[in-house]
Amino acid sequence: MTHNVDYTTVDVPDGKPPEEYHYTERRAEIFSLIEAAGSPQRMNQSDLARRYDVDQSQISRDIDALGEYVAESLGQRAKLTTRMMFKRVVGDLLEEDDWRASKAAWEVVTEWNEWLADLGEQHREPDKSEVDVDLDARSTEVSYTVVREEPELPVDGGGRVDYDDLGFSQAPASIAVETPENGGDGE
């Protein structure tokens, strides 16, 4: 179902009895109530049905429609939201000047991107990449494309990433690549 209504922009009228709301006004108010509560499960559908003088099944349909609305609008805004959230949350946490806050910033971004990837709205990095290399060739050309910008990380006096400043006890381990020269079979 495609929604032509952006429920975040619908004005809920002051002074108008809730039972006289147009369905878009009712859904806009329910949307803001869910947003304030943090979850539709925290809403009492019977109370909402009484407020708007509708059946509880209508409230269920309204909440389902709001779920579809969020899913559709998420697809359009996911990357912008991710980028802005990443910058804001990580920036705020890094200003704390505490390694726990830095670690929390990383966890926030990771969980958000995992959720978007589960929805199919965010590219998920592959678990492994395969590269074909012709070991008999005299020269090898490698081409790549940058698919995302890396966050700006703190560096130490030697120009290396300062992992202690980020709150990690050690730098990431390097990845060993097996070739025929170092004991791998090259395949």
Secondary structure by P-SEA (a helix, b strand, c coil): ccccccccccccccccccccccaaaaaaaaaaaaaaacccccccaaaaaaaacccaaaaaaaaaaaaaaaaaaaaacaaaaaaaaaaaaaaaaaacccaaaaaaaaaaaaaaaaaaaaaccccccccbbbbbbcccccbbbbbbbbccccccccccccccccccccccccccbbbbbbccccccccc
